[in-house]
Amino acid sequence: MRTRSLAAVFAALPLALAAACSGNGTASSPPTVAGAAADNRPVKNGGTLTIALDADPDVLDPTRATTLNGRMVFASMCEKLYDIDADTKLVPQLATAPPRLSADGKTATIKLRTGIKFNDGTVFDAAAVKTSLDRHRTLDESARAAELAAVDSVTVVDPATVRLTLSRPFAPLTAQLADRAGMILSPAALDRLGDNFGTAPVCVGPFKFASRTSGSQIVLERATDYYAPDKVKLDRIIYKIIVDPNVRAANLKSNDIQIATRPRPNTIAGLLSDPNLRVVSGGGLGFYGMHINIGNVKGATEAYGTVNTPLGRSPQLRQAWELSLDRNAINKTVFNGMYQPDCGPLPLESPYRAQNLTCSNRDVAKAKQLVAQSGIKTPIPVTMNVPNDSDGIRLGEVIQQMTKETGFNVTVRPMEFATTLELGKAGKFDVMLDGWSGRVDPDGNLNNQVTTGGANNYAGMSDPGIDDPIKQASTLLDVAQRQALYTRATQRAAELRGYIYLYRQKEYLGLNKSIAGVGPFADGLPRLISAGYAQ
């Protein structure tokens, strides 16, 4: 089945690309989708809501987890010290106020909610916060260590107060504590499960973990110990893993699921035409593109070395590779114009974005010239790992076709998303497609992605022209100063081309109209605390 399907796609690609690159693409105009305004209809008490995810989350351990789908599940069961509201403003969640900083910016004091219990009935207090933050900072396998690298120690002042001692002023601190680095885990569950915490995670949240069937579903149940029980309406949430976007859409139309995350762009118009469904949009903080392995020989967080591939060795070839690509054509051909072509890590509306950032246009002649100057015999072999879903495969094939014209011979390797990430971390790839869901502070879109030793720096980029300005910017509060530093860092990263940005992936959500109370999701994470069936 796949062989016939791919053959048909390859046959159609040249015509589709020619039309898209000429500005006369055949893709229909993208449908108009409303923003994720809060739906405040009254909601019934009780019931089960089934929400489809497009991939199986990785481990449900906030210290180790790295996937967007994992964050979607955590949003219902693991609260954080802080959160963001519908306007992406940082607000207290398990804390009661923003951190109180010392005059030198090196001490942050955080006041905590009292009278709260974890979902196993044990007490939430400052000692529990210290246990979790220390684990996030120091566990060998932690994906949060870089996010909290500025934190030297955590001290319990009293049961409702913790003090963070920092090695330097750290402007992104509150934003980091508004994501997995700020999720507080039950010490009792940590003592009981240790490294296996992700098999039965326990946090503070409106829903508690019930079960997981790998590759199939994750079940959460209403938490009896939640501190705001009147807000919670549903009895149960089932996160069902449905990789195929067409199957997700069909299940939504049949009401086998009530919410579908990430509907495929070419299915959105069909969902909007169904009187029982609606589609809302959010996100835009993140990006999608491709890692090119230029230094990751032993692992993303290990010492970097020389990658013995044509693209890995030659910045000149990486420039030719980028000049082979037409971001606008990719958006039209693969995503029906529903995404936002871009070549940088920060959203267009971000005050920290480089003001003079201009994306390169496709230039086949220049790309061919650079390939010829490299002296490497063509066609140049490149293996590209892509997610094993229709969008990932289609995107890989479009890139394959574009780069073929300039002298590259790309082998597209579809694989499960978790496998793609594992190979990325290990440095076992030439090129891999991957995205980042984004953070409200620019440090969250850069520090762990392109700096030396970053857990998500799969390319193995290591350059003081990137590391130093990003580190310096994190110590400052002035927007203009930070913007200038991020501009320097992103310009240098663009020269190395360890990561080539393609577009900003807006997050769409398909919902049955019977469902109300789903909060706005500017970060792409559906808030289900007050969700339920409309009265």
N, C-alpha and C positions, 0 to 999 in steps of 0.2 A: 504493500500500500504506500509506504513512504517513498519507494523508488519511483513509482508512477507520479506521485504528488510532486516530488522535487523536479522531475523531468518537465512537468507542465509549468512549474514556476520558472525554471531556467529558460524555457522557450518564450515565456511572456516577458521576462525581465528586460531585454534590450529595448523593446518597444515602449515599455512603461517608463524606463529611465530616460529614453530619448524625449518622450513627451514631457516628463517632469523637469528635466534639465533645461528644456527650451522655454519653460515658463507656461506651457500650455498643457499642464498635467491633466490627466483624465479623471483624477479622483474628484468626487463630488465635494461641494462646499461642506465644511464641517458643520454639524448641527449645533444650534445654540443650546448651551447647557447652563442652568442656573448655578449660582454659587451656593455654598453649603450653609444657607441661612438656617437657624435653629427652627425645628418643627415643634411648636409648643402645644399641639393638640392634647387634650386630656388622654391619659393612657390607662388601660385596664391593669389590674393587678394579676400577675400570674402568666403562665405560658412559656413556651420554648421558642427561641429565635435561632434560626440557622443562618449562618453567614459563611459564604464561600471565599476561601483564600486561593490565590493563584499558585501557591507553592507551599510545601510543608515547612514550617518554621524550623530553625535549628534548635539547639538545646534551650529549654525554658528555664534558664539560669541567667538572671540579669547581669551577673559578673562576666559570663562567657559569651552571651548571645550577640549576634551581629546582624540579624536580618530584620527587614521591615515587617514581615509577617509576624515575627516574634514580638515586635513592638506593638502590633495590633492586638495580640492576645494579652500582653502585659497591661495594656491600657484598661482592661477590665478587671485585672486581679492584683496588680502590683502598683500601688500608689507611690509617689515620689515626694521628696521634700518640697519641690516646686513643680508647677505645670505651666502651660501657656493657655491663654484664653482665645476666644474667637478672633481677636485682633492681633494674635501672636505676642501679646504682652505677658511677661513673666508674672505669675501669681503664686502665693503660698498654697501648698496642698497639705502635706504633713507638718510643715513648718507653719508658724503663725505670722511671720513677717519676713521681709527681705533680710539677708545677712547684715549684721551691724559690723562695719569695718573699722579697724583702728586707723589712726592718723596716717601711719605708714603703709596701710593697705595690706599688711602681712598677717593680720589676725581677723578672722570672721567668726562672729558669734551668732548662733542660730537658735531661736526659741522654737519649741516644739509643742504640738497639740498634746493635751493630757486626756486621760480617761479613754484611751484608744487601745484596742486589742488587735493582735494579728488574727488571721483566719483560723488559727489553731487554738484560739482562746488565751494565748499568753500575752503579757503586757508589752505594749509599745512604749519605749522610753529612750532616754539618751544613750544608755548602755547598748541598746539594740542598734541605734544609729551608728555608734562607734564601731560595733562589730561588723556591720555591713560596709561602711566606708573603708575600714581597714582591709576587708576582704577584697573590695573592688580595687584598692590601691596596690595590694601586695601579692595576690594569688598569681602563681606562675602563668596560668592560662588565662589571666584576666584580659578582656578586651576593653576594660575601663581604665587601665593603669595610665595610659597616655592622657586620658581626659582629666585625671586627677593628679597628674605629675607634679603640679605646683603645691600639693598638700603634703606637708612634712609630717604632721601628726594630728590626731583627733583626740580631744580631751573631754571627758564628761565633767561639766561644771556642776550640774545638779540634774535630777531626773528629767527636767524639762528644758535643758540647755546643753548644747555642745559647742565647743570652740575648736575651730580649724586653724592651725598654725601653718602659714604658707611660706615657701622659700622665696617668693616674690609676689608683688601685687598681681592679681589674676582676674582680669575683667570678665572672662567667660564663666566664672565660678557658678553663678546662679543658673545660667543656661545649662551648664553641665549637670547640675543637680536637678534639672527639670527633665532629665531623661534617665536612662538606665543607671547612670552613675549615682543618681539620687534615689533609686529604689531601695527600700529597707526590707531586709529579709528576716524572717523569724529566727532568732538565735537557737531556739529549741529545735527547729527543723534542721538548721545547719549542724547542730551537734549530732542529731540523729542520722542525717543522710550524708554529711560531708560532701565529697566530690560528686555525689549522686543527687544533690539538691534539685537539679533540673528534672528529675524523674517524678517528683511530687512537690513542686514549689509552694511555699507558704509566705504570703506577704500580708499587707493591709490592703483591702480592696473590696468593692461591692460584690464581687464574685470570687469563689474559691475554686482551685483546681480539683477536678473530680477524676478524670481519666484521659489517657491519650493512646490512640492506636496509630502507630507510625505510618505516615503516608495516607491516612484516611481521615481522622478527625481528632479534635481536642474538645473535651466537654468541661464546662465550668458550671457551677451551681451557685445559687444565691448564698452569700455569706451571712451566717446567723450572727456573727460578732461585729459586723460593720457598724461604724459609728454614726452613719446617717441612713438608717434602714428605710426611712420613708421615701427616700429618693429612688430606691431600687424597686422595679416593678416585675421584671422577669424572674421566673423560677430557674431558668437554665439557658445557657448560650452554647450552641454547638458550632465550632469552627470546622467546617468541612473542607477538605483539600480537593479542589477541582482545578487541575492544571489547564485544561483546554478551555479557552475563553468562550467558544461556541457552546460547550456543554454548560458552562456557568450561566450563559444567557438563557439557554433552554430551560435550565432548572429554575431560574428566576421567573420565567414566564409561566411555568407550570406550578409555581408556588412550592416546589420542593425545598427551595431556599427562599429566604425573605430579603436577604441582602447579598449582593455580589460585589466584591472588591475588584477593582481594575478590569472593568469590562473592556473588551478590545475596541479600539476606536471605530472600526467598521461595523460594530454591532450596536453602537450607541443610538444611531438613528432608529433602528428597529425597536429598541427598548422604549424610546421616547414616543413611538407611535402606539404603544400598548396602553390602553386607558387605565390599566391596573398598576402601572409602574411609573416611576420617576427616576431621573438621573441628576445627581448634583456633582459639582466639581470642587476640588480643594487642592491643597498641596502647592507645589511650585517652589518649595525651599531647596529641593534637591536637584540632582542632575543625572544624566546617563551618558555613558561613553565607553571607551575601551582602554584597558591597561595594556601597555606594551612592556614586556619584561626587559629592563635594561640593566638590572643589578641584583635581582632576587635569585640567588643561587642556592641558599640554604633555608630560606624562610623569610617572611616579610619582616619579622622582628629580629632577625639574626644579622650577622655581619654580611655586607653586600660584597659582590665580586663582579667578574666579567661574564656576561652572558654571551655564549658563542653562537649567536644567530645573526643573520644579516641585519635585521631591524634592531636587535639588541646592541650591536656594535656601532651602528652608523646613525648619528643624528641627521645626516644628509638624507638617508633613506626614510627616516621617520618623517622628515619634512615632505618628501615626495609622497609618502603614504597619506598624510593629511591633505595635501593638495589634490589627491585623487578623489576626495570625498566632496559631495554636494549635500550640505546639511538640509537645505530647503527641499531638495528632491527626495531625500530620505524621509522627511516628515510627510510629504505628500504621498509618496509611493507606499510606505510601510504603515503610516499612522493616520492616513486620511486627513492630514492637516490639523490634527487635534492636539499636537504637542507644540513646543516652542523651541525652534532651532537656536542653539547657543554654543559658545566656545569657552565659557568660563565657569568657575565653581560657585559664583555668588549670583543670587537672583537679580534680575534687571532692576528691580525697585530697591535693592539694598543700597543704603548710603555708603557702604564699604566697597562697593564694586568699582573697579578701575573705570574712570570716566572716558578714557580714550580707547577702550577695548573694541577692536574691530575684528570680526571673524574673517578668516581667509575664504575666498571664493574658490571653486574648483578650477584648476588650471592644469589641464592634461599636458600641454606642451612643456610647462615648467617642471612638472613632475617627471616627465620622460627625460628631460635634460639632467635633472639631479640623479636619476637612476643611472644614466649613461656615465656621468662624472664619477659615480661611486666605483666603477670598474667591476662591479659584480655581475656575473653572467645572468641574463634573464632567460626564462621567467624565474623570479626570485621566490623560493618556497616560503610560505607562511602558514602556520596552523593556528586557527582561531577557535577558541572554545566559546560556545554560545549556549544560552539556556534552551532546554529542550521543550520549547513551547512555540506556538505558531508565530508569534511576534519575534521571538529571539532568532528562530531559524530564518524567517523572512528578512530580518535586518542583516543577518550574517550573509545571506545570499546577495543582497543588494550591495553590500560592501565588497563582497567577492567580485561582483561584476564590474563595479567602478574601478577597483584597483587592478583588475586584469588588464584594463586599457593602458595602464602606465607601467606594466612590466612585472606585476606580482602574480603569483600562482597560489591562491588561498584555498586551503582545505578547511571547510567548515565542520566543526565537531560539536554536534548537539549533545548535551548531557544534563543530568539533573542539576538543579540550581545548587544544592548542597555540595555536590561533587565539584562544580565549577569553583565554588568558594574554597574548598579544601585544596584543590590544585593551585588556586591563586595564592593562598597563604604559603604553600610549599614552594612556589616559584616554578611549578611544572607546567609552563605554558609559553607560547610565543606572544599571542594576543588573546585577551579575553574581554567579552562584553560584560559590563557590570555597572550598576548605578549606586547612588547614595540618596537616601530619602531626605536629607537636609536638616539643618538646625537653625535656630533663630539667631544665634551668634555666629559670625563668620569663622571663628576659630573651629567650630564644629564641622565646617565644610572643608577645612584645610589641614588642621594639625595632624589628624590621624590618617590623612589621605596621601599627603605628598611629602611629609617630613621624615627624616631618617628614623627608622625603627618603628614607624607608625603601624599599628596592627592591620590597617587597610591599605597600606602603601605596597600593594602587590607588585608594582613595577620595580620597586627597589630604587627609587630616586633618593639621592643623597647629595645635597649641595648646600653650602652655607648661605648662598644667595636666596635659598628658599627657607631654610631652617631659622636663620637669625632674625629676619624681619617678622616672621610669624610669631616667634617667641617674644620678640620685643613688643609687638602689637598687643599681645595678651596681657601686658603689664600696664597698659594705658587705658584711660577712660575717654580721652578726647577722640571724637569720631573722625575728624580731619586727619589727625596724626595716624590713627589706625588705618584709615583708608589709604594713605600714602604708602604705608608699610606693606599692606596687602597687595597693593598694585605692584610693588617691586617683586614680591614673592611670586605672584601669579605670572608676571612677565617672564621670570626666570624659569618657572615650571613649564611655561608654554614653549620656551626654547628647547628644553630637554625632551619634551613630548613623551614622557613616561605615561601620561594619561592624556588622551585626546577627547575633549568634551564634544558631544553631538547635539544634545537637546535637553530641555527641562521637561521632565515627565509629569504633567499634571495628573493628579489622582482623581479618578472618577469613581462614583459609587452608584450602583443601581439598587433601587429599593422598591419593594412592594408598597403600594400606597396605604396598606393597612398598618404599616409600621410608622410610629411617631416617636418623638423624643430623642432622635439621633442628633447629637450635638454637632456643631461646625467642626471641621477638621482641616484647619489651615496647615497642619503638619502632615496631613494625609492619613491620620489615625482616627477611625470612627469612634466616637465616644458613645458607649452603650449603657452608661450607668443609669440613665432615666428612660432608656428605650423600652418600647413595648407595643402592644396592639392598641390602636386608637379606639376610644369608646364610641 
